[in-house]
Each structure stands twice: as structure tokens, then as C-alpha cells.
Amino acid sequence: MAVFALGRSSQAQEGVLPFDPRHHLRGVAELVSEVFGDDLDAVGRETLREMQMVSRLGPFLGGMLSMGLLGEFVYGFVWVERGQVIGNVTLQRADFDGARWRISNVAVARAHRRRGIGRALLQAALDEIADRGGGWAVLQVRIENQAAYRLYRQLGFSDVCRDGAWRLPVLPPRLPQVNPNAGLRPLAAADWMPRLELAHASRSQLAHWAETINPASYEVGLGRLLGEALGRLTGLYRIERWGAWDGERLLAAVETIAGSLHEYHRLRFAVRPEARGGLENALVAKGLQALARAPAFPIIAEHSGDHAAGVAALEAAGFRAQRVLLTMRHNVESAAGAV
Ligand SMILES: CC(C)(COP(=O)(O)OP(=O)(O)OC[C@H]1O[C@@H](n2cnc3c(N)ncnc32)[C@H](O)[C@@H]1OP(=O)(O)O)[C@@H](O)C(=O)NCCC(=O)NCCS
């Protein structure tokens, strides 16, 4: 283990310590709640509830249970001062062979910030990943979080890609017009292979590194065809797809999923890099037209934050960024080798 307690030498259990669920679970739950409380998604809230529940069981039983229940929180480091957990970082293997590790829950209590605690915790995490033979440390940060971004850059993390969700609360009374020159035509469900190929072409190499595209989310086999037909018949959901072609090549496409199941509709689109700047407004406008016949729910568009013309088209149509996350990475092997 590459980490030692960095606190005052007279207080052996102070400073950076490996996360031990028997002693730190309650403190980490309180810290995560204080720092991220309002910002947690449903999974995060559920995990936090479990942590709080388990920490009430006492050090032994709670510690044992947490190993099974809270796999995500088992590795990590805390910063302890006067018996209080005031800093945390969590580590999780992100792939099968342990080459990639995900860093999350980086948090320092408000009253203790700017003292180097965040940097010390991150450094401990990077050393630990190197000790365990990991190659890359990967994390995500909201693009507006400059404090965390500067911390990560300082430690040698570099930008990988931006991905976000944009939200339109209601359709505008006057829908944007679709430029007929964009040449959008309906896409058949059977055109899933060109759409998959387009999805590949429209993401950068680094974005592919961060997350490989799952063909299953494009593939439309018989089961999916029947499902989509049934969805339309029952009115539960309706999928529409439109695309612009250059001969046999799909240049750009938009897909809308109008549903009454989730109380929001979805819109996603992609444009080949060489066709960027000319089709985005038409794709978003076409998507909004397709959704105009659906119940009046908000519309969520998940899109690459690196596609500037796509983001501009969403914002021109009234969408606002709900959450844009920057993925960052750090080559732990080369850093270790460089020492
Ligand atoms: C981000 C966070 C963990 C930083 O912890 P910290 O202990 O205050 O950070 P450190 O004192 O180790 O600072 C290290 C470097 O980070 C950067 N930094 C930290 N806070 C900053 C701030 N408020 N503004 C600008 N830069 C900041 C600086 O580059 C700093 O180096 P410097 O002090 O030499 O200029 C802390 O602000 C926090 O808990 N924020 C809320 C939770 C959060 O956003 N977590 C990250 C989620 S991805």
C-alpha cells in the first residue's frame, strides 16, 4: 500500500487513511450527503440510504454487510481529523482485467477546502491504482466545476470527451421550421446498420475509448420491430427516425421516442464530422415536429458536448443543459514509470 497517515504523528489515525467500512462508513455517508446531497441521481440516493442504514448497525456487522451491499464504496481513502471524516475518494475497478479504475465521490467538507486535502486523497488513489497494477484512472466532472477540474489537471488528468443531457420543458408554440434542403427522409427500422455505422463515425476516438457503442441499442431485430409496432398500437410509445443520405451513406439522423411511460420524451441525433454545421438545426426541428403529436411532456436530448453545432442547435430550439459531464483520464502506468 502506497499510502500512509499524513496527519500529525501523535495522532496515528488522522490524515489520509484507507477507507475502512467498520470505522468510516457513517462519516463518509454524512460527508457525501453534505457535499452531494442535492445532486445525487436515483442510484446515488439509494446507495447513500444503504450506507446510512448499514452504518447504524455498528462497526462489525455494518462493516461486514457493507462489503457485500456497497461494493462501489469498498475501496477508497478518507481524510480524518479529530475523529471526523472530512474528505473522501472512492475507487472502483471499471473493467474486467483491472486496467481501468473509476474514481468518484471526491469530496472535502466545505470548511476544510483549499488545504491540499483533495490533492492528497487523489494522489493516494492514483498510487493505489498503480500498486494494484491498473493502467488508467478515469473520472467524470461537471463542466462548470472549475475547482475540481483544476485539481484534476494539476494531477495530470487530461480531457477525454463531454457528454450531456439537455432538457426542453415544453414545446414552443411555434415549432422551428425544417430546412427542406437538409433532405431528411424517414428511416425504416430496418436501416439500423447505417445508423450504427453513423453512431461510430460521429464519435471521436477518445469518446470510443471512454465508452464503446453497444450495437444492441441500435439493432432492430424481429422482436424489436414487433415491440415498436405494439408500442404504436397501444399508444405506450412511438419511435420515429429521419435521416439525410449522401448516396448510400447516412450523413445524419434523428430519432425520437415519444412515450407515456416515463413522463418525458427522448430525442437523439448524430451527424458525421464532415457534414457538421449544416444539418443540426433541421434534425432538431424534425425531432420536435415528430414529438408535437405526443402528450405534453418535457423532452430530454442526450448528446455529445463536443459537437458544438449540435449543442448550438439544441440551445437555439430552447433546450437547456441539464448536466454536461467531462470524462477525464490519467495514465497511471506512465506516471509510475516516470518516477
Ligand atoms: C473539488 C474539491 C474536492 C477540492 O478539494 P480541496 O481539498 O479544496 O482541494 P485542494 O486544496 O487539494 O486544491 C488542489 C487544487 O485544486 C484547485 N482548486 C481547489 N479548489 C479550488 C477553487 N475553489 N477554485 C479554483 N481552484 C481550486 C487548485 O488548483 C488547487 O491548487 P492550489 O491550491 O495550489 O491552487 C472540493 O472543492 C470539493 O469537495 N468540492 C465539492 C465536491 C466536488 O465538486 N467534487 C468533485 C466532483 S467531480
The ligand as an ORCA input file, in Angstrom:
! r2SCAN-3c Opt
* xyz 0 1
  C     -13.051     19.748     -5.568
  C     -12.640     19.545     -4.097
  C     -12.634     18.070     -3.775
  C     -11.216     20.117     -3.901
  O     -10.757     19.782     -2.610
  P      -9.708     20.710     -1.819
  O      -9.215     19.928     -0.661
  O     -10.327     22.015     -1.523
  O      -8.599     20.911     -2.924
  P      -7.056     21.215     -2.667
  O      -6.899     22.159     -1.511
  O      -6.297     19.943     -2.602
  O      -6.696     22.005     -4.010
  C      -5.897     21.459     -5.015
  C      -6.021     22.296     -6.276
  O      -7.347     22.241     -6.787
  C      -7.702     23.513     -7.346
  N      -8.808     24.103     -6.587
  C      -9.384     23.588     -5.467
  N     -10.411     24.377     -5.086
  C     -10.472     25.400     -5.952
  C     -11.329     26.517     -6.081
  N     -12.326     26.755     -5.209
  N     -11.130     27.357     -7.122
  C     -10.138     27.134     -8.004
  N      -9.294     26.083     -7.938
  C      -9.468     25.225     -6.922
  C      -6.485     24.378     -7.251
  O      -5.753     24.192     -8.444
  C      -5.773     23.767     -6.072
  O      -4.398     24.005     -6.090
  P      -3.804     25.344     -5.406
  O      -4.417     25.427     -4.050
  O      -2.330     25.084     -5.423
  O      -4.239     26.477     -6.282
  C     -13.593     20.314     -3.142
  O     -13.723     21.656     -3.589
  C     -14.992     19.710     -3.059
  O     -15.248     18.807     -2.246
  N     -15.933     20.222     -3.882
  C     -17.316     19.741     -3.880
  C     -17.421     18.330     -4.389
  C     -16.897     18.200     -5.802
  O     -17.104     19.062     -6.628
  N     -16.228     17.054     -6.048
  C     -15.697     16.736     -7.355
  C     -16.731     16.021     -8.142
  S     -16.116     15.545     -9.740
*
